[in-house]
Amino acid sequence: MAAFDRREGGYVRVEVLPALMEPVGWQGLPRAGRVWVYVPKGAAGGQAGPLPLPDADFPVLQSYVDVVLQGALAEGADFARELVATTFDWSPFWLDDRPVPRRPWANTPEAGAIDRLLAAVEPAAGQFANRLYPELYAARHLQGAAAAPKAGVR
């Protein structure tokens, strides 16, 4: 766990209570053990409050979606489908950074399977068409950003 904590330095490890979990297969949850999730750190170093939704400055990155769905596909297509179907807040700010990933270590051999899954399963399918390559993403979402100053920035 110490190695995970070091790797996830920008996050806080939080225990997930068994009452908040649901088994996705015929096997029940283990009776012993603990389950942890890493959540973003807040300003004081503890767990951050509600996280902002993706926007033009901080879009959904395809390379991150790929990492998550590769893990899900390793558990099976049904599990991956359920993960996509039960994930919410898919955004029109979706940057297809596969050509030049912001996570260059994320090799994506299952890219085709992931794209077919995302295009077919709601609610992701409703935003999948908005996923853009970097140049088109910049043209669509950032053209007004240069002209409009951000709040508190001069």
C-alpha positions, 0 to 999 in steps of 0.5 A: 500500500505504501508503494501505491500511496507514493505513486498516487501522490496527488490523491488520498486513499479512502476506505470504501464501506461494504454497504456502498459496494455491489457484486457484479458477478455470482460471487458475493463480496469477500467477508474479510478485507478492506477496499480502498479508492484514491480520490483527489487531495484538497487544498489542506491535504485531505479529501477534496470536496465536489470535483468540477466537471470536465471543461475546455481547459480540463477535458476528458482524455481518451488515454485515461478512458483507455486505461480504465476500460482496458482494466475493465475489459480484462474482467470481461466485456459484460463488466466493461459494458456495465462500467460505461453504462453506469458512469455519469457526467460524460462530457462534450469536452472529450479530447482524443489524445491517442495520437499524442497521449498525455499519458505516453505510457498508456499503450492501447492495444484494445483501442478498437474494442474500447471505441466500439463499446463507447459508441454503443453504450449510453450514456457515453455514446451520447457524447462519443461523437464529441470526442475530437483530435487535439487540433479539432478540439482546440479549434472548437473549444479554445477559440473563445478562451484566448479572447476572454480573460479568466476570473481573477487573472489579469 
